[in-house]
Amino acid sequence: MIDFFNLEFNDTNNTPKYKQIVESISQLIQSGNIKYGQKLPSINQVSFDYYISRDTVEKAYAVLKETGVIESVKGRGHFVVNAKPKTQNRVLVVFNKLSSYKKEIFNAFCETLGDSASVYFHVHHCEFDNFKKIIEENLTGYNYYVFMPHFNDFSFNKFNNLMQKINKEKIILLDDFIPNFTHYNSCIYQDFKDDLLSSLNEAKEYLIKYETLCLVFPKGFNYPYPKAIVQGFMFFCSINGFKSELIHQISSDHKLKKNMAYIVIKESDLVNLIKNIRLSKLELAKEVGVLSYNDTPLKEILSEGISVISTDFKAMGKLAAVSILEKKNILQKNKFRFIKRNSL
C-alpha cells in the first residue's frame, strides 16, 4: 500500500481540483512511482493530507475507475489495475500561426507520435498576451509542452518568467532559438541568418548572371518574419559583390527590372511576381530570376518549377516527436536547403 504520494496542484489554474488529482495520479503511474497492483491511499486520507473536500477526491477516483486505471475492491480500497493507460502522454502544442508550413510540422509530429499521445493544439497569433493566457490556463495536466516562440514584441524576461512555471523537462521549442534561454528539454530550430546565407551560397552559381538581388521582405504584416533573414541577405550580397534591393511587397503593377533576381517570402508576392513576368517581355530564368522562401508542392509545378530555399518542415515535426518518444534532450538546427528548379 502507498501511505502517501505527492500530488501536484496549481491554485492559479482554472482546471478543477478533481481533474488535477486525476492527472497527477496518472503521471505518477506513468512514471513508475505508482506500480501495477498497488493500493492507493484512501479517499479520506487524501482529503486530510491535502485539505481537499472528500467529494473532490471521490470524484477523481471515480474518473480513474471509469477510465480503467484503478478499480475498487469492497472493504479493501482502490488498486492500480492499468499501469500503462492507453494515452501515455498529453501534449499541449502552441504555434504562432496557421499556415501550410506549420501544418506540415504538426502533421509530421502527430503521425510520428501515433497512439502514444493525445495532442491539444492552440495558436497565439504572435501575441505574447495570448500565449501567456493559453499557458496559464494549462499549467497542469500535460506531460509535454511544444511551443513556437515567435512574437510581435518579444520580452526575454516576460517569456523566461512564464516558462519557469513549467518543468523544463516538459518544454520543447520549435522553429526559433532564443539566445541565453536554457529552460527547455529540446529545441529544434532554424538559424534564419546563417540558413539564408548558406543556401544563397549554394545558389550562387545560378545567381551570378544577375546584377542585382532583390529581397521582398514583408513589413507591417500581422505575423512578423524574422529580421535575421534580412541580415543574412545583406551579408551575402556584401561579401559577394551583388547590388542589393530591399522592398516590402510585389504589387500587381510592379515594374520589373532586367537582370534582377527576386527572393520572395510571401506567396501572394510570388503570385504577383509571376503574373508580372508573364505580362512583361522579360524571360524567366534569363533576364529575371525567382527564388522563393519555403517549399510547397505547388512551387514544383508553377511556371515549370520555382527554385526554393527551405527548411525541412516534416523533419522538424518528426524530431520533436522523437524527443518525446525516446525521452531525448535534443538541441539541433533543422535541415535547410536550396532546391534548383527552372526559375533561376
N, C-alpha and C positions, 0 to 999 in steps of 0.2 A: 504493500500500500504506500502511496505517496502522502506523507504527512503535510507537506506544504510545497507549493510551487509559485514561481514568480510570474504574476500576470502583469502585462503592460497596459497602462491606462493613460489617456491623454484628455485632461479635463477641458482643454480648449477646442477639442474636436467635437463636431456635431453628431458623430456616429454614436448611436445608443450604446449604453454600457453593456447590455447583453451581447451585442454584436462584437464589441471589443473583447469580451470574455471568450466568445467562440473563436475569434481569430487568434487570440493569444494562446489558447489551449491547442488549437490546430497547429500553430507554428512550433510549439513545444514538442508535439508529437512528431512532426515532420523532421525536426532537428535531432530527434532521438533522445531528448531529455525525458520524454514520457514514452514508455515502450508498450508493445502489444501485451495485453493481459493484465496490465497494472490497474489497480483500483485508484480512482480519483478521490480527492478529499470530498467530504460530504457537502451538501448544499449549505447546511448550517455553518460548517467550518469556514467555507469560502466567504459566506456572508459576514461572519465575525471577523476574519482576518483582514478583509478589505473594506469594512464599513459600508457594505452594499446591501440593499434590501434582498430578502430571501427570494422574493418573486423574480427579481432580475436574474439571480443565479439559476433559479429553477427554469426560467425561460431559455437561458443559454444552454443548459444541459439538455433541454427538450430539442433544441435545434441540432445539437451534436448527435442526439439519438436519432432524429429524423433523417439525418444525412449518413447514418450508418457508421459514424466514428466511434460512438460508445453505445453500450446497452446497459440497462438497469436490471439488476437481479434482486427480486423482492427479499427484503430483510438483510441484504448484503451490501448494496450500494451500486455505484456506477463503474464500469470497467471499459478499458480501451479494447475494441474489437477490430479496429482497422487502423494499423499504424502507418498505412500508406493511402491516404484518401485519393480519390480519382484525380482531383486537381491538386498537384503538389505545390504549385506556385500561383500567386496572384500578382499580376504585373500592371502597374499604372504607367501608361505611356502618354507623354505630353509633348506634342510637336508645336513648332512656332506657326505653321500654316498648313493648309491643304494644297497639294499640287500633285501632278503626275509623278514627279520625282520622289516626293515624300511617300506617295502610295507604294512605290516600288520598295522602298525601305521597309515600310510597315508590313507589306505582304510577305516579303522575304523573312522578316522577323517572326511573324506568326506561323508561317509554313515550317520554319526550322524548329520552332518550339513544339509544334504539333499539339498533342493532347496533354502535354506536361504542364500547361499553364492556362489560366484564364487571363485575357488581356483586356484592359479597360482604357479607352482612348479619349484624350481631350486635346483641344487646341487653344493656345494662349494668344494667338494673333499678334505676336511680338510685343505684347503689352505686359510689363512686369507685374502690374497690379492684378491682371487676370491670372497670371501664372501663380502669384502668391496665394490668391483665393483658392485656386484648384488644389494647391499643395496643402494649405492649412485645413481644408475640408477632408483631406485624405491622408492624414499623418499616421493612421494605424490601419491594419488590415491588409497590407501588401508586403510581399517578400522582396520585390524589386521595384525601383522607380527609374524609368527611362526618359531622359529629358533632352530637348534641343534648346540650348540657352541662347537663342537669337532674340534681341530686344531692341526696340526703337531707341530707348535710353537705358544704357547699362550702367549699373552701380555695383562695383565689386563687393562693397561692404554689405549692401542690402541682399545681394544674391548669396553671399557667403553666410550671413546670419540666418537666412531662411534654410539653407541646406544643412546647417548644424542641427536642425530639429529632426533630421533623418539620420539613421545609422549609415555611415559612409559605405559599409559593405553592401548596402542595398541600392546604391546610386550608380547608374550607367549614363554617361554623357555621350551624345551623338552629334556629329557634324561640325562641332566647334570646340577648339581647345582654349581654355581660359588660363593665361599665364598666372602663376603663383597660387592657383586654386588646386588643392590636393584632396579635398574631401569627397572622394568618389572611389568606387570599386573598379570601374573600367571607363575608358574614354576612347572612342573610335571616331576620328576627326579628319577634317580637311584642313590643310595648311594653304589658305587661299592665295597668299602671295607666292610662296615657293611652288605651289602646284601650277599656277598660271605661268610662272617663269620657266619651269621645266618643260611644260607642254608646248609653249611657244618656241623654245629651243628645238624641240622635236620637229616642229612645223617650219622651222627657219628656212630650209632648202626650198620650200614652196612659197615662202613669203618674200624672198629677196627680189622677185621680179616686180614687186610693188614699191613705189616710192614712199608711200605714207600708210601707216596703220591707224585705224580709227576705232576706238573703243566706244561702244554705245552703252553707257552705264546709267541705268535708271536713277532719277532723282525725284524726291518728294513722293515716292511710292509708299503705300501702306506697309509693305513688307520690305524692309531695307536689305540691300545686298551688302556683303562685307566690303569695306573700303580697301581692304588688303588686296582685292582684285585690281584696283586702280594702281596701287603701289607696285604690284608685280608687273603690270603692263608698262608703266612709265620706266621702270628699271630696265626691262628688256629692250625697249626702244632706245634708251640712252646708251647702253653698252654695245648695241649692235648697229648704231648709226641710222636708225629709222626715224623719219619725221613722224610725229605723233599728233593725233587729234583726239579730244575727248568731247563727246556730245551726249545728250541725255535721252534722246529718242529719235526714231525714224518716222517722220510724218508721211502722210500719203502723197505729198508733193515734194518730198526731199530731193534736192538736186545732187545727183551722184557726181563723183569726181573720178576722172580717169586715173588709172594706176594707183588705186587705193584699195586696201583690203579692210573689210569691216569685221570687227569682233563683236558679236551680238549676244546679249544675255536674255532679254525677254522675247518670248515667241511672237508677241504682237509686232515688235520691231522687226523681227525676222520676216514675217509675212509681208509687211510694208516694203521692206528692202527688196525682196524677191519680186514683188509687183513692180516696183520702180525700175528694177533691172530689165524686166521684160518689156516695159514701155520705152526704155531708152535704146540707143543704138550701141551701147557698150556690151561687150561679150563677157559672160560669166567665166571666171577662172583664167581669163587672159588680161582683160582691161580692168576688171573689178573682181575682187575676191570676197568670199564669205566664209567666216569661221564662227560657229555657234557654240554657246556655252550650254552644257548638259545635253546628253544624248536622249533621243526618243525614237521609236520605230518609224515615225513619220519622217524624220530627218534622213533616214536611209533612202527614201524614195523621192522626197521633194526636190525638184529641179535635178533629177537624176543623181541625187546624193549630196547632202550638205556635210562638209567637214566639221568635226566637233572636237572640243576638249571637254572631258567629262570625268567625274568620279564614277566609281562602280557602286551604284546605289544598292543593288542586291547584296553585294559583298558586305556592305556596311550593316544591313539588317541581319544577315546570317551571323556575322561576327558578334553582334550584340546578343543574339540568342545563344551562341556557343558559350559566351561568358556566363550565362545563367545555367545552361545545361551541364557544363563541366565545372562550374563554380571556379572560374578562372579570373584572375585580375589581368585585364588587357589594356595596354596603352599603345595604340597603334594608329599611324596615319593611314587613311584609307587609300586604296589604289586610285591613281589619276592618270589619264592617258589622252593622247592625241590620236584621232581616227581620221585618216586621209580619205576624202571622197572627191567628187567631181567639181566642188565649188572653189577649189584653190588651184 
